[in-house]
């Protein structure tokens, strides 16, 4: 199911599906690299965020959620561990399974 959801998503603030492949035992999903990890990881490391960062991420998250709802999708598990950051500190909502 996660693969089907990812195939539908084309938004700058959702994790992009790059490829899928399988062998006799497993299905593999290759997703966009979010090299800075999750907001949870960053919060654990830094202890707090500044207001401009939070404001920017909130706008990006709201855009992603609006996009999902426009496409009749509900995330159901929005939390810092599922909010990932690319190398430019852009938020990418992930974990649609």
Buried (B, 14 or more C-beta within 10 A) or exposed (E): EBEEBBEEBEBEBBBBBEEEEEEEEEEEBEBBEBEBEBBBBBEEEEEEBEEEBEEBBEEBBEBBBEBBEEEEBEBEEBEBBBBBBBEEEBBBBBBBE
